[in-house]
Amino acid sequence: MIRRAVPLLLASLLLCAGAGQAQAAGYRYWSFWERDAGRWVYATQGPSLVRPSDGDVQGFRFAVSEDSASAVRPRGTADFATICAKTPARDGRKRVALVIDFGTPSDAPGGASPPPARTACARVSPDATTAEALAAVAKPLRYDTNALLCAISGYPEKGCGEQVSPKQRQQKPAAGKDSPPDGGPSLGLVAGIALVVLLGGAATWQVRRRG
């Protein structure tokens, strides 16, 4: 029984190790978010199409993500009142609070050092888009030929939405207080470890039963 159990356990270990190491390629880009009821929600439209209302909070996060489902949220929980406290309201204008998170060193291209995250309050015309609000407080902005936002306040200097292979990716950035948990063991790894423990216990029980 032991001879049969050992190969099975080894196969299970290899299976869970592969699950832990498997990682899809990601893309390095600025993701766009909207604050809704105190939580960040991934925007369904680009910043050049969204026309926020007075009092809205919008966020941008630079990171390496596989897709929108795994995108990392901007860090910080500052609300509109805090961000726009020093920007008084004005007739014929609206105020939009912006959170700009430049990411972590592990997200930075070519070993660049990301600037610290910051907030800004844009006071713009009532029909202004989020892109226009961002341009009012965080120039220079850089876009590619497909109108993809490539850089905010000149960061990063080069590149735009480039693919990053699993080998190039380092550890994921630490999650903020309201960011989705990441960097922990994958579900496949946890399941594989549980399977190994279960099989090991079953093998021991069979040996004792037959002894």
Summary of the structure (lengths in Angstrom):
residues: 211
radius of gyration: 23.4
end to end distance: 10.7
largest distance: 87.5
contacts: 599
relative contact order: 0.21
helix: 29%
strand: 23%
